[in-house]
Amino acid sequence: MKRRFTFLIILLGTIYQSAHSQTTEMDTFRGAVGINSSFINNFLPLDNPIGSGGDFLFHYIKYTKKNTFFKHSFDFELAGSIEDNESQVDQNNAFVSIDYHIATGKTYSPFKNSILLYGREVGFDYNLNRRANVDPENPEGEDFNTNLDQDWGLSFGPMLGFGYTINKRLSIYTEARAYLRLSYTIEDFTSDSNPMSDFNDRIVSLRTSYFFPRTIVLFYHF
């Protein structure tokens, strides 16, 4: 706990000093790389929502001379588990998720040391989830079954982002987006003990999604 309070004091002191030493005009850079600030929760002593529920882990913004931008957002997740129970059904899981979005539009500075990004965004995401169940009491493995779900998504819609500079190189950023997502889903199920229950479904769906500002991204400008 003492280490966390020390880190918090140092962090607040750095931000305060940087904010009072920044230039009067917002510095202009050609690019910026950002990371979701959810990692800060590992150090803060209080229960707080900073960075929680972030949609993307990595960000990159490319600025042009005509007050336009190109923004890349990327996120991925890998997870898995293997069970070995003597008397219970084992369930082995594998999960993969990849999400990539690119946005383009205009930039505007509503007041000193701030920047507003507005435009349109297109994204692609892919999710895979494999679950295998094995009964250890059946030596022949006939009670083995597998679920394999895959989902491809294509999204497009408007976005609005707001950033504020902490100092010459650092800034914080948050954004809101609205999507229309077209998805193609494959659901497979196979069973050794009951092949008649096997199925292979194909699903196409269209839905809207809204994402309000709920996370903070820390950017480094260069």
C-alpha positions in Angstrom: 0.0 0.0 0.0 2.9 2.4 0.8 4.4 1.7 -2.6 1.2 2.6 -4.3 0.7 5.8 -2.4 4.3 6.8 -3.3 3.8 6.1 -7.0 0.5 8.1 -6.9 2.3 11.1 -5.3 5.1 11.0 -7.9 2.7 10.6 -10.8 0.5 13.6 -9.7 3.6 15.7 -9.0 5.0 15.0 -12.5 1.6 15.9 -14.2 1.3 19.1 -12.1 4.9 20.2 -13.0 4.5 19.3 -16.6 1.1 21.2 -16.9 2.7 24.4 -15.5 5.8 24.2 -17.7 4.0 23.5 -21.1 4.1 26.0 -23.9 1.4 28.6 -24.4 0.5 27.0 -27.8 -0.3 23.4 -28.4 2.8 21.8 -29.9 2.2 20.2 -33.3 3.7 16.8 -34.1 3.5 14.5 -37.1 2.5 11.4 -35.1 1.6 9.9 -31.7 1.5 6.4 -30.2 -0.8 5.6 -27.4 -1.7 2.8 -24.9 -4.8 2.2 -22.9 -4.2 3.5 -19.4 -5.8 0.6 -17.6 -2.3 -0.5 -16.5 -2.4 2.4 -14.0 -5.0 0.4 -12.0 -2.1 -1.9 -10.9 -0.6 1.0 -8.9 -3.4 3.2 -7.7 -4.5 2.5 -4.2 -8.2 3.4 -4.8 -10.9 1.4 -6.5 -11.3 3.4 -9.7 -12.6 2.9 -13.3 -9.6 4.5 -15.1 -9.0 2.7 -18.3 -11.4 -0.1 -17.5 -13.4 -1.5 -20.3 -11.1 -0.2 -23.0 -11.9 -1.3 -26.5 -8.3 -1.1 -27.9 -4.9 -1.5 -26.3 -2.7 0.2 -28.9 -3.2 3.4 -30.9 -1.3 5.3 -33.5 -2.2 8.7 -35.0 -0.7 10.2 -38.1 -1.3 14.0 -38.5 -1.0 15.9 -41.9 -0.5 19.5 -42.7 -4.1 20.0 -43.8 -5.6 19.4 -40.3 -6.5 15.8 -41.1 -5.5 12.6 -39.4 -5.3 8.9 -39.8 -5.8 6.8 -36.6 -5.1 3.1 -36.2 -6.4 1.2 -33.2 -5.5 -2.4 -32.4 -6.4 -4.9 -29.7 -5.9 -8.6 -29.3 -6.5 -11.2 -26.7 -5.3 -14.8 -26.2 -6.7 -17.1 -23.5 -6.8 -20.8 -22.7 -7.2 -23.4 -20.1 -6.7 -27.2 -19.7 -8.4 -29.2 -17.0 -7.4 -32.6 -15.6 -10.1 -33.8 -13.1 -10.3 -37.4 -11.8 -14.1 -37.6 -11.6 -15.4 -34.6 -13.4 -15.8 -33.8 -17.1 -12.7 -31.9 -18.3 -13.3 -28.7 -20.3 -10.4 -27.4 -22.4 -10.8 -23.9 -23.7 -9.0 -21.7 -26.3 -9.9 -18.2 -27.2 -8.5 -15.7 -29.7 -9.7 -12.2 -30.4 -8.3 -9.6 -32.9 -9.7 -6.2 -33.5 -8.3 -3.5 -35.8 -9.9 -0.2 -36.7 -8.7 2.8 -38.9 -10.3 6.2 -38.7 -9.7 9.4 -40.8 -11.1 12.9 -40.6 -10.4 16.4 -39.4 -8.7 17.9 -36.4 -9.8 21.1 -34.6 -8.5 22.9 -31.4 -11.4 24.3 -29.4 -9.1 25.8 -26.8 -5.5 26.0 -25.8 -3.7 22.6 -25.4 -6.7 20.6 -26.7 -7.5 18.8 -29.9 -10.8 17.5 -31.3 -10.8 14.6 -33.8 -13.9 13.9 -35.8 -14.5 11.7 -38.8 -15.4 8.2 -39.9 -14.0 4.8 -38.9 -13.9 1.3 -40.4 -13.0 -1.8 -38.5 -12.4 -5.6 -38.8 -12.6 -8.1 -35.9 -12.2 -11.8 -35.6 -13.1 -14.0 -32.7 -12.5 -17.8 -32.2 -13.6 -19.9 -29.2 -13.0 -23.6 -29.0 -14.3 -25.7 -26.1 -13.6 -29.4 -25.8 -15.2 -31.7 -23.2 -13.8 -35.0 -22.2 -15.2 -37.5 -19.6 -12.2 -39.0 -17.7 -14.3 -42.0 -16.6 -14.7 -43.2 -20.2 -11.4 -44.7 -21.2 -12.5 -45.0 -24.9 -13.2 -41.2 -25.1 -16.6 -41.7 -26.6 -18.1 -38.9 -24.5 -15.9 -36.4 -26.2 -17.5 -33.3 -27.8 -16.2 -30.0 -29.3 -17.7 -26.6 -29.8 -16.0 -24.4 -32.3 -17.4 -20.8 -32.7 -15.9 -18.3 -35.2 -17.1 -14.8 -35.8 -15.9 -12.2 -38.5 -17.1 -8.6 -38.1 -17.0 -5.5 -40.4 -17.9 -2.2 -38.8 -18.2 1.3 -40.0 -19.5 4.6 -38.6 -18.7 8.1 -37.2 -16.2 8.8 -34.4 -15.5 11.8 -32.1 -12.3 12.1 -30.0 -11.0 14.6 -27.6 -7.4 15.0 -26.4 -5.6 17.3 -23.9 -1.8 17.9 -23.7 -0.1 17.2 -20.3 3.2 18.5 -21.6 5.1 18.9 -24.8 5.2 15.1 -25.5 2.4 13.6 -23.5 -1.4 13.9 -23.8 -4.5 12.0 -22.6 -7.3 11.1 -25.0 -10.8 9.6 -25.0 -13.4 9.1 -27.7 -17.0 8.1 -28.6 -18.0 6.0 -31.6 -21.2 4.6 -33.3 -21.0 1.5 -35.4 -23.1 -0.5 -37.9 -21.6 -4.0 -37.6 -22.0 -6.8 -40.2 -21.0 -10.2 -38.8 -20.7 -13.7 -40.2 -20.7 -16.4 -37.5 -19.9 -20.2 -37.8 -21.0 -22.5 -35.0 -19.8 -26.1 -35.1 -20.6 -28.9 -32.7 -19.3 -32.5 -32.9 -20.0 -35.4 -30.5 -18.3 -38.8 -30.4 -21.0 -40.4 -28.3 -24.0 -38.9 -30.2 -23.1 -38.0 -33.8 -26.8 -37.3 -34.5 -26.5 -34.1 -32.4 -23.7 -32.6 -34.6 -24.6 -29.3 -36.2 -22.9 -26.7 -38.4 -24.7 -23.3 -38.4 -24.0 -20.2 -40.5 -25.4 -16.9 -39.2 -25.3 -13.4 -40.8 -26.4 -10.5 -38.7 -26.4 -6.7 -38.7 -26.6 -4.6 -35.6 -25.7 -1.1 -34.2 -23.3 -0.5 -31.4 -22.6 2.7 -29.4 -19.4 3.4 -27.4 -19.4 6.4 -25.1 -16.1 7.8 -23.6 -15.2 5.2 -20.9 -11.5 4.9 -21.1 -8.4 7.1 -21.1 -5.5 6.6 -23.6 -2.0 8.0 -22.8 -0.3 9.3 -26.0 3.4 10.1 -26.7 3.8 12.6 -29.5 6.8 12.7 -31.8 
